[in-house]
Amino acid sequence: MIIGLDAKRFFTNATGLGTYARTTIQALARYQKGLRLILYTPQAGGPYAHQVPPEATVISPRLPRSLAPLWRSFALPRDVARAGVHIYHGLSHELPLVPLPHGVRSVVTVHDLLFLSHPHRYPAVDRLLYRVKYQASIAKAHCVLAISQATRQELMDRLAVPAERIRVVYQACPEVYFGPPPVPPQEARRQMDLPQGFVLFVGSLIPRKGAATLVEALGRLPRSQRPALVLAGTGPLEASLRQQAQRLGVSATFLGHVAAELLPGLYAAAELLAYPSEAEGFGLPIVEALACGTPVVTSTGSCFAEAGGPGAIYTPPADAERLAQAMARVLEDSALAENLRQAGRAHVVANFHPQAVAARLAAIYRELLEAPCTR
């Protein structure tokens, strides 16, 4: 079976969509040897080009950046036809505007509908563009993949996508998190000059992620019991978060972007991961932390219970007092922390290992190929 995949974000994107593309493609290549993978991308270079599996074929016109959207929307179906692709998978909300060749089954992954559930977090022009692109791709697709049950429910509630057209396949946790960290925790802590016993936050420094609530929550803990805070991520709130931490007496270290090889050791060195986001499509930092044996305190609602399972404690978003109480429980109760570690690891292995995710995807591809082509 020949699978074509939209790999634009595989090569250059350092955030969640890029991670999804890389982990999905790598999982399929490693664990589903019966598939032939063809990666379609406007540019085949970039910081992640070395992660392309040797089994995969890369097709790229190497166009100027300004012409790349035209190729992906209008010319890519011609290349799909030439390669004899059976299934074409749009990994990040999009399918080509021009119809794919007849007989090619199409799959589109929808990560979230936050522009609809949290419209105040998005400019009006972005909301309009996302709605048009998402709805067009969903209408064309033979199968819509949601990366969580929460996203599946949003698709049904907000875009009226019939339940029978949606399949849920969780995002895979990168393989590196299932073994010893490439850089051991103490070495990672030394390289980044971090204190012992810190609370970790991983994510963009934007309002939706809740970093300001986390700083406020730490400021409510007694000074004698207040851990340091380490933030891994970048974003427009960094300056205001620095000021807030200084005002509240919270010791905060801002790491910016952290190299992938350091992240597992960073998670493992933390006392807990605090992830007080308002909403997500999946919540990958939760899964990564649990895979590293780090307890998690995160939010109620959205997809968080799917990601965290029994390895996390949940508090309402934007509730600094409840967040402070939950963090204090984990920090002070070693038995509770150990229970969260054990339950969290088991939850991640059962649900988010790349082998399990690749098997689910391959089963959906086979199901589509065997069904009559009606689109």
Long-range contacts (C-beta under 8 A, 24 or more apart in sequence): 1-34, 1-35, 1-36, 1-86, 1-87, 1-365, 1-366, 1-369, 2-35, 2-36, 2-38, 2-83, 2-84, 2-85, 2-86, 2-87, 3-28, 3-35, 3-36, 3-37, 3-38, 3-85, 3-86, 3-87, 3-88, 3-89, 3-365, 4-38, 4-40, 4-80, 4-83, 4-85, 4-87, 4-88, 4-89, 4-104, 5-37, 5-38, 5-39, 5-40, 5-88, 5-89, 5-91, 6-40, 6-41, 6-72, 6-88, 6-89, 6-90, 6-91, 6-92, 6-94, 7-39, 7-40, 7-41, 7-58, 7-91, 8-40, 8-41, 8-42, 8-68, 8-72, 8-92, 9-91, 9-92, 10-39, 10-41, 10-48, 10-51, 10-52, 11-41, 11-43, 11-44, 11-45, 11-46, 11-47, 11-48, 11-49, 12-43, 12-46, 12-47, 12-48, 14-47, 14-257, 15-204, 16-111, 16-281, 16-282, 16-284, 17-91, 17-92, 17-111, 18-48, 19-171, 19-174, 19-284, 20-91, 20-92, 20-109, 20-111, 20-147, 20-171, 21-91, 21-92, 22-48, 22-51, 22-174, 23-171, 23-172, 23-173, 23-174, 23-175, 23-354, 23-357, 24-91, 24-171, 24-172, 24-357, 24-361, 25-52, 25-53, 25-56, 26-51, 26-53, 26-175, 26-354, 27-172, 27-175, 27-354, 27-355, 27-357, 27-358, 27-361, 28-358, 28-361, 28-362, 29-53, 29-55, 29-56, 30-175, 30-354, 30-355, 30-358, 31-354, 31-355, 31-358, 31-359, 32-358, 32-359, 32-361, 32-362, 34-362, 35-362, 35-365, 38-83, 38-85, 40-72, 40-76, 40-79, 40-80, 42-67, 42-68, 42-71, 42-72, 43-68, 59-83, 72-96, 73-97, 73-98, 74-98, 77-101, 80-104, 86-365, 86-369, 87-365, 87-368, 87-369, 90-137, 90-141, 93-130, 93-133, 93-134, 93-137, 94-133, 94-137, 95-136, 95-137, 95-140, 95-141, 97-136, 99-140, 100-140, 102-373, 103-373, 105-142, 105-143, 105-365, 105-368, 105-369, 105-371, 105-373, 106-140, 106-141, 106-142, 106-143, 106-375, 107-141, 107-142, 107-143, 107-144, 107-145, 107-364, 107-365, 107-368, 108-137, 108-138, 108-140, 108-141, 108-143, 108-144, 108-145, 109-145, 109-146, 109-147, 110-134, 110-138, 110-144, 110-145, 110-146, 110-147, 110-151, 110-155, 110-281, 111-147, 111-151, 111-281, 111-282, 112-151, 112-154, 112-279, 112-280, 112-281, 112-282, 113-151, 113-154, 113-155, 113-158, 113-159, 114-208, 114-279, 114-280, 114-281, 116-154, 116-158, 116-159, 117-154, 117-158, 117-279, 118-208, 118-278, 118-279, 121-206, 121-207, 121-208, 134-159, 135-159, 140-375, 141-165, 141-375, 142-368, 142-371, 142-373, 142-374, 142-375, 143-167, 143-364, 143-368, 145-169, 145-364, 147-171, 147-281, 147-282, 148-281, 148-282, 148-303, 148-306, 148-307, 149-303, 149-306, 150-281, 150-302, 150-303, 150-306, 151-281, 151-282, 151-303, 167-364, 169-357, 169-360, 169-361, 169-364, 170-282, 170-306, 170-351, 170-352, 170-357, 171-282, 171-284, 171-287, 171-352, 171-357, 172-352, 172-353, 172-354, 172-356, 172-357, 172-358, 173-284, 173-287, 173-288, 173-291, 173-348, 173-352, 173-353, 173-354, 174-260, 174-288, 174-354, 175-354, 176-260, 176-261, 176-264, 177-264, 177-267, 177-288, 177-291, 177-292, 177-348, 178-291, 178-349, 178-353, 181-264, 181-265, 181-268, 181-292, 182-261, 182-262, 182-264, 182-265, 183-261, 183-262, 183-264, 183-265, 184-265, 185-265, 185-266, 185-268, 185-269, 186-269, 187-265, 188-262, 188-265, 188-266, 188-268, 188-269, 189-265, 189-266, 189-269, 191-262, 192-230, 192-253, 192-255, 192-258, 192-262, 192-266, 193-253, 194-228, 194-230, 194-253, 194-266, 194-269, 195-228, 195-251, 195-253, 197-227, 197-228, 197-271, 198-227, 198-228, 198-229, 198-230, 198-253, 198-269, 198-270, 198-271, 199-227, 199-228, 199-229, 199-230, 199-270, 199-271, 199-272, 199-273, 199-274, 199-327, 200-230, 200-231, 200-232, 200-266, 200-267, 200-270, 200-272, 200-273, 200-274, 200-289, 200-294, 201-229, 201-230, 201-231, 201-232, 201-233, 201-273, 201-274, 201-275, 202-232, 202-233, 202-258, 202-263, 202-267, 202-273, 202-275, 202-285, 202-288, 202-289, 203-232, 203-233, 203-275, 203-277, 203-285, 204-233, 204-234, 204-235, 205-231, 205-233, 205-234, 205-235, 205-236, 205-237, 205-238, 205-241, 206-235, 206-236, 206-237, 207-237, 208-277, 208-278, 208-279, 209-233, 209-235, 209-275, 209-276, 209-277, 209-278, 210-275, 210-276, 210-277, 210-278, 210-299, 210-317, 210-318, 211-237, 211-241, 211-276, 212-237, 212-240, 212-241, 212-244, 213-276, 213-317, 213-318, 213-319, 213-320, 213-323, 214-274, 214-276, 214-323, 215-241, 215-244, 215-245, 215-248, 215-250, 215-252, 216-244, 216-248, 216-320, 217-274, 217-276, 217-320, 217-321, 217-323, 217-324, 217-327, 218-248, 218-250, 218-324, 218-327, 219-245, 219-248, 219-249, 219-250, 220-320, 220-321, 220-324, 221-324, 221-327, 221-328, 223-249, 225-328, 225-331, 225-332, 226-250, 226-251, 227-271, 227-331, 228-252, 228-253, 229-253, 230-255, 230-266, 230-270, 231-255, 232-256, 232-257, 232-258, 232-263, 232-266, 233-257, 263-288, 264-288, 264-292, 267-291, 267-292, 267-294, 268-292, 268-293, 268-294, 270-294, 271-295, 271-330, 271-331, 271-337, 272-296, 272-297, 272-327, 272-330, 272-331, 272-337, 273-297, 273-298, 274-298, 274-323, 274-327, 275-299, 275-304, 276-315, 276-317, 276-318, 276-323, 277-302, 277-304, 277-317, 278-302, 278-317, 278-318, 279-303, 279-317, 280-304, 280-307, 282-307, 283-307, 283-308, 286-312, 287-348, 287-352, 289-344, 290-344, 290-345, 290-347, 290-348, 291-344, 291-345, 291-348, 291-349, 291-352, 293-341, 293-344, 293-345, 294-341, 294-344, 295-330, 295-336, 295-337, 295-340, 295-341, 295-344, 296-340, 296-344, 297-323, 297-326, 297-327, 297-330, 308-344, 308-347, 309-343, 309-344, 309-347, 309-351, 310-340, 310-343, 310-344, 310-347, 311-340, 311-341, 311-343, 311-344, 311-345, 311-347, 311-348, 312-340, 312-344, 313-340
